[in-house]
């Protein structure tokens, strides 16, 4: 392992236990910490409009309808999903450090546009949609960060590392909502610019720290056509469909929860903000736990039981929203769903490196070169992480559009979510748990050392 200018590390191999113990682990953890910081801020900016819409009330001069507000929070979700593939490719081309610097500093664009928009209540809807669209850049950070971090850690530790990286990023959804709560509670619901102002110095700080302390590693460079090859793998699409159910739920519910409370239960901005941060907070904290459980018991098993529990949680939502509705029951059931989606995010992502690592083992058994097979597995894992992340984020768009179309009753939207969770249960069992010969079986728990940090 050697260094050259521009903080590139050549010969990076985290599976080399001697190199890992002699400094590799320290380098990986440093890059993980700074990756979490950048991704965390990215998620906050991505979900910024889920907070700002709480301020867009007639009393403040804004005349947007409920449907227009749901559209406003759906746009950043859609753009963030679309950017995940190019962001993942960019980190393999420019390096993890270099791209993290850019991906952090570019967030100054959506924050500046948002600052302008909220100071002009009479501005047309398209201006707000443009500001929301640029906030989608924060969603792209996830794919580049995950692709980068998966190259830093050995396969036996990737459930923990990817879960911590993603969970720390996901916390950005809860934190920006907590910032919104503090602003509303202290300054009232007439100062949305205060929420935005908190993030301007943090964006600059993340960019500077990434430039100063992060590294580029040659292992992150993808072979030409890695994403194209990943697109031909059935496992890519099975996992992407599962990730729609887990991450799509997390981000979709995170963006829509406050608006649902306002328009279905008549909650004030303060009441909505009081409850919206708790679910994303617990869901984000649950993501590393999902990765840990998957390291120990197998990603497919944990994912199956998670979808079963999410289906039960959705049934509880249906019961809580029936008739006059139970506000407390609705909030409690939604919070449980956030936690379960976090667990499912961690377990589903753990399946990705495991699938391709086991496929590489089979290729080696069939006589292929071990180094080449493992390198290919890593490249494909990084590509599938990006593809699954992009497709999964589209689930958030679907959730917001379903709530928008539901109008006065949440039941049609909730029944559609329940049906999708049932489909994911069947898919997980049929593809990854049913006992039949497969090129990759992700049901077996990892070795005992995989549970150690």
C-alpha positions in Angstrom: 0.0 0.0 0.0 1.6 3.3 -1.1 0.6 6.9 -1.4 1.1 9.4 -4.2 0.2 13.1 -4.6 -3.5 14.2 -4.4 -4.0 11.8 -1.5 -4.3 8.7 -3.6 -3.6 5.4 -1.9 -2.5 2.7 -4.3 -2.6 -1.1 -3.6 -5.5 -0.8 -1.2 -6.7 -4.2 -0.1 -8.8 -4.3 3.1 -8.9 -8.1 2.9 -5.1 -8.1 3.7 -5.3 -8.6 7.5 -1.7 -7.6 8.0 -2.2 -4.3 6.2 -5.5 -3.8 7.9 -4.1 -4.2 11.4 -1.0 -2.0 10.5 -2.9 1.2 9.7 -5.5 0.2 7.2 -8.3 0.1 9.8 -7.4 3.6 11.0 -7.5 5.0 7.5 -10.8 3.3 6.8 -12.4 4.6 10.0 -11.2 8.2 9.4 -12.7 8.2 5.9 -15.9 6.6 7.3 -16.3 9.4 9.9 -15.9 12.2 7.3 -18.1 10.3 4.9 -20.9 10.2 7.5 -20.6 13.9 8.1 -20.9 14.8 4.4 -23.7 12.3 3.8 -25.5 13.5 7.0 -25.6 17.1 5.7 -26.6 15.9 2.3 -29.6 14.1 3.7 -30.5 17.2 5.7 -30.5 19.4 2.6 -32.4 16.7 0.6 -35.2 16.7 3.2 -35.0 20.4 3.8 -38.3 21.1 2.1 -40.1 18.6 4.3 -39.5 21.1 7.0 -39.9 24.3 5.0 -43.4 23.3 3.8 -44.6 23.6 7.5 -43.8 27.3 7.2 -45.7 27.8 3.9 -49.0 28.8 5.5 -51.6 31.3 4.4 -50.8 33.3 7.5 -47.3 33.8 6.2 -48.5 34.8 2.7 -48.1 31.4 1.0 -51.2 30.0 -0.8 -50.1 26.6 -1.9 -52.6 23.8 -1.7 -51.9 20.5 0.0 -51.4 18.8 -3.4 -48.8 21.4 -4.4 -47.0 20.9 -1.1 -46.9 17.1 -1.6 -45.5 17.8 -5.1 -42.9 20.1 -3.7 -41.5 17.4 -1.4 -41.8 14.8 -4.1 -39.5 16.7 -6.5 -36.3 16.6 -4.4 -36.9 12.8 -3.8 -37.2 12.2 -7.5 -34.1 14.3 -8.4 -32.1 12.7 -5.6 -33.0 9.2 -6.9 -32.0 10.2 -10.5 -28.6 11.6 -9.3 -27.6 8.5 -7.4 -26.3 6.6 -10.4 -24.1 9.4 -11.8 -22.9 10.2 -8.3 -21.8 6.6 -7.8 -20.0 6.6 -11.1 -18.4 9.9 -10.4 -16.7 8.6 -7.2 -15.1 5.8 -9.2 -13.8 8.3 -11.7 -12.6 11.2 -9.5 -11.9 9.4 -6.2 -13.8 9.4 -2.9 -12.0 12.4 -1.4 -12.3 14.6 -4.5 -15.9 13.8 -5.1 -16.9 14.3 -1.5 -15.4 17.8 -1.5 -17.5 18.7 -4.6 -20.6 16.9 -3.4 -20.5 18.8 -0.1 -19.8 22.3 -1.5 -22.4 22.0 -4.2 -25.1 22.0 -1.5 -24.6 25.7 -1.2 -26.7 26.0 -4.4 -30.0 24.5 -3.0 -29.6 26.3 0.3 -29.1 29.7 -1.4 -32.1 29.1 -3.7 -34.3 28.0 -0.8 -33.2 31.2 1.2 -34.4 33.3 -1.8 -37.6 31.4 -2.3 -38.9 31.6 1.3 -38.3 35.4 1.4 -40.7 35.8 -1.6 -44.1 34.4 -0.6 -45.7 35.6 -3.8 -43.2 33.8 -6.1 -44.6 31.3 -8.5 -44.7 27.6 -7.7 -42.0 26.8 -10.3 -39.4 28.8 -8.4 -40.0 26.6 -5.3 -40.0 23.5 -7.4 -36.6 24.5 -8.8 -35.2 25.1 -5.4 -36.6 21.7 -4.3 -35.1 20.0 -7.4 -31.6 21.3 -6.6 -31.9 20.0 -3.1 -32.0 16.5 -4.7 -28.2 16.8 -4.9 -28.2 15.9 -1.2 -29.8 12.6 -2.0 -27.1 11.8 -4.6 -24.5 12.0 -1.8 -25.7 8.7 -0.4 -24.7 6.7 -3.5 -21.2 8.1 -3.9 -20.6 7.8 -0.1 -21.7 4.1 0.0 -19.8 3.2 -3.1 -16.7 4.8 -1.6 -17.0 3.2 1.9 -17.7 -0.3 0.6 -14.1 -0.3 -0.9 -12.5 0.7 2.4 -13.8 -2.2 4.6 -13.3 -5.9 4.4 -16.4 -8.0 3.5 -16.7 -9.3 7.1 -17.2 -5.7 8.4 -19.3 -4.3 5.6 -22.6 -4.8 7.3 -21.5 -2.7 10.2 -19.6 -0.1 8.1 -22.4 0.4 5.5 -25.0 0.5 8.3 -23.1 3.1 10.2 -22.4 5.2 7.1 -26.0 5.0 5.9 -27.5 5.4 9.4 -25.4 8.5 10.1 -26.5 9.9 6.8 -30.2 9.1 7.4 -30.0 10.9 10.7 -29.8 14.1 8.6 -33.6 13.7 8.0 -34.3 13.7 11.7 -31.8 16.5 12.5 -33.2 19.0 10.0 -36.7 18.3 11.3 -35.4 18.8 14.9 -33.8 22.1 13.8 -37.2 23.1 12.3 -38.9 22.2 15.7 -36.4 24.4 17.6 -36.9 27.3 15.2 -40.7 27.1 15.4 -40.7 26.7 19.2 -38.4 29.6 19.8 -38.9 32.0 16.9 -42.3 31.0 15.6 -43.4 29.7 12.3 -42.6 32.9 10.4 -38.8 32.4 10.1 -38.0 29.5 7.7 -34.7 31.2 6.8 -33.4 30.4 10.3 -33.5 26.7 9.4 -31.5 27.2 6.2 -29.0 29.5 7.9 -27.9 26.7 10.3 -26.6 24.6 7.4 -24.6 27.2 5.4 -21.5 27.0 7.7 -21.9 23.2 8.1 -21.7 22.7 4.4 -18.5 24.7 4.2 -17.0 22.8 7.1 -17.8 19.4 5.6 -16.1 20.4 2.3 -13.0 21.7 4.1 -12.6 18.6 6.3 -13.1 16.3 3.4 -10.3 18.1 1.4 -8.0 18.0 4.5 -8.5 14.5 5.9 -10.0 12.1 3.4 -8.2 9.8 0.9 -8.8 8.5 -2.6 -8.1 4.8 -3.0 -7.4 3.1 -6.3 -9.7 0.2 -5.4 -12.7 2.5 -5.8 -12.1 2.8 -9.5 -14.7 0.8 -11.4 -13.9 -1.1 -14.5 -15.6 0.3 -17.6 -19.1 -1.1 -17.8 -19.4 -2.1 -14.1 -22.9 -0.6 -13.8 -23.9 -2.0 -17.2 -22.8 -5.5 -16.1 -24.7 -5.0 -12.8 -27.8 -4.2 -14.6 -27.8 -7.6 -16.2 -27.8 -9.4 -12.9 -31.2 -10.5 -11.6 -30.0 -10.0 -8.0 -29.6 -6.3 -8.7 -33.3 -6.0 -9.4 -34.5 -8.3 -6.7 -32.6 -6.2 -4.1 -33.7 -3.0 -5.7 -37.3 -4.0 -5.3 -36.7 -4.8 -1.6 -35.0 -1.5 -1.1 -38.0 0.3 -2.5 -39.9 -1.2 0.4 -37.4 -0.3 3.1 -35.6 2.9 2.1 -38.5 4.1 0.0 -40.6 3.9 3.1 -38.1 5.7 5.2 -37.5 8.6 3.0 -41.1 8.8 1.7 -42.6 8.8 5.3 -39.8 11.1 6.5 -40.7 13.7 3.8 -44.5 13.4 4.1 -45.2 12.8 7.8 -45.5 16.4 8.9 -47.8 17.3 6.0 -50.0 14.2 6.7 -50.3 15.3 10.3 -51.2 18.8 9.2 -53.8 17.9 6.6 -55.3 14.7 8.1 -55.3 15.7 11.8 -55.3 19.5 11.6 -51.9 19.7 13.5 -50.3 23.1 13.8 -46.8 23.6 12.5 -45.5 23.3 16.0 -47.5 20.1 16.7 -46.3 18.6 13.4 -42.7 19.5 14.0 -42.8 18.1 17.5 -43.5 14.6 16.2 -41.9 14.4 12.8 -38.3 14.2 13.9 -38.7 11.2 16.2 -39.4 8.5 13.6 -36.5 9.4 11.3 -34.2 9.6 14.3 -35.1 6.1 15.6 -35.1 4.7 12.0 -31.6 6.1 11.4 -30.3 4.7 14.6 -31.9 1.3 13.7 -30.1 1.1 10.4 -26.7 0.0 11.9 -28.6 -2.5 14.1 -30.1 -3.9 10.9 -26.6 -4.3 9.5 -25.4 -6.0 12.6 -28.3 -8.4 12.8 -27.7 -9.2 9.1 -24.0 -9.9 9.8 -25.1 -12.4 12.5 -28.2 -14.0 11.1 -28.1 -13.3 7.4 -29.6 -10.4 5.5 -32.5 -12.3 3.9 -33.8 -13.6 7.2 -33.7 -10.2 8.8 -35.3 -8.6 5.8 -38.1 -11.1 5.6 -39.1 -10.6 9.3 -38.8 -6.8 8.9 -41.3 -6.8 6.0 -43.7 -8.9 8.1 -43.5 -6.4 10.9 -43.9 -3.5 8.5 -47.1 -5.1 7.2 -48.4 -5.3 10.7 -47.4 -1.7 11.4 -49.3 -0.6 8.3 -52.4 -2.5 9.4 -52.1 -0.6 12.7 -51.9 2.7 10.7 -55.1 1.7 8.9 -56.8 1.1 12.3 -55.6 4.4 13.7 -56.7 6.4 10.7 -60.2 4.8 10.5 -63.3 6.8 11.5 -62.4 9.9 13.5 -58.8 8.7 13.8 -56.5 8.3 16.7 -53.7 10.9 16.6 -51.6 9.1 19.3 -52.1 5.7 17.7 -51.2 7.1 14.3 -48.0 8.7 15.5 -47.0 5.6 17.4 -47.6 3.2 14.5 -45.7 5.6 12.1 -42.8 5.7 14.5 -42.6 1.9 14.6 -42.6 1.8 10.8 -39.7 4.2 10.8 -37.7 1.9 13.1 -38.5 -1.1 11.0 -37.6 0.6 7.8 -34.2 1.5 9.3 -33.6 -2.2 10.2 -34.6 -3.3 6.8 -32.3 -0.7 5.1 -29.3 -2.2 7.0 -30.2 -5.8 6.3 -31.1 -5.3 2.6 -27.8 -3.5 1.9 -25.8 -6.1 3.7 -27.2 -8.6 1.2 -25.4 -6.8 -1.7 -21.7 -7.5 -0.8 -22.7 -11.0 0.4 -24.4 -12.0 -2.8 -21.4 -11.0 -4.9 -18.8 -12.3 -2.5 -20.5 -15.7 -2.5 -20.7 -15.6 -6.2 -17.0 -14.9 -6.4 -16.3 -17.9 -4.1 -18.2 -20.1 -6.5 -16.2 -18.8 -9.4 -13.0 -19.5 -7.6 -14.2 -23.1 -6.9 -14.9 -23.4 -10.6 -11.3 -22.6 -11.3 -11.2 -18.8 -11.9 -8.5 -16.6 -10.5 -9.3 -15.6 -6.9 -8.0 -12.0 -7.0 -9.8 -11.3 -10.2 -13.1 -12.8 -8.9 -13.0 -10.9 -5.7 -12.1 -7.6 -7.4 -15.0 -8.1 -9.8 -17.3 -8.8 -6.8 -16.3 -5.5 -5.2 -16.9 -3.5 -8.4 -20.3 -5.1 -8.9 -21.2 -4.5 -5.2 -20.4 -0.8 -5.6 -22.5 -0.6 -8.8 -25.4 -2.5 -7.3 -25.3 -0.3 -4.2 -25.8 2.7 -6.5 -28.5 1.1 -8.6 -30.5 -0.2 -5.6 -30.1 3.2 -3.9 -31.5 5.0 -6.9 -34.4 2.6 -7.5 -35.2 2.5 -3.8 -35.4 6.3 -3.5 -38.1 6.2 -6.1 -40.2 4.5 -3.5 -40.2 7.7 -1.6 -41.6 9.5 -4.7 -44.3 6.9 -4.9 -45.3 7.3 -1.3 -45.6 11.1 -1.6 -47.6 10.8 -4.8 -49.9 8.2 -3.1 -50.5 10.5 -0.2 -51.2 13.4 -2.7 -53.7 11.3 -4.6 -55.4 9.9 -1.4 -57.0 13.3 -0.7 -59.3 13.1 2.3 -58.7 9.4 3.1 -55.4 7.8 3.7 -56.8 4.2 3.4 -56.0 3.8 -0.4 -52.4 4.8 0.1 -52.0 2.6 3.2 -53.5 -0.4 1.5 -51.1 0.0 -1.4 -48.1 0.1 1.0 -49.4 -3.0 2.8 -49.7 -4.9 -0.5 -46.1 -4.0 -1.5 -44.7 -5.2 1.8 -46.5 -8.5 1.3 -45.0 -8.7 -2.2 -41.5 -8.1 -0.7 -42.1 -10.9 1.8 -42.9 -13.3 -1.0 -39.9 -12.1 -3.1 -37.4 -12.5 -0.2 -38.6 -16.0 0.6 -38.8 -17.2 -3.0 -35.5 -15.8 -4.2 -33.2 -15.9 -1.1 -34.7 -18.2 1.5 -36.4 -21.1 -0.3 -34.1 -24.1 -0.3 -32.9 -24.7 -3.9 -29.6 -24.5 -5.7 -28.5 -21.0 -6.3 -25.3 -19.3 -7.3 -25.5 -17.1 -4.2 -27.2 -18.0 -0.9 -27.4 -15.1 1.5 -29.3 -16.9 4.2 -26.4 -18.3 6.1 -25.1 -16.2 9.0 -21.7 -14.7 8.7 -18.8 -16.2 10.7 -18.5 -15.2 14.4 -15.7 -12.7 13.6 -18.0 -10.7 11.4 -19.9 -9.5 14.5 -16.8 -7.8 15.9 -16.0 -4.2 15.2 
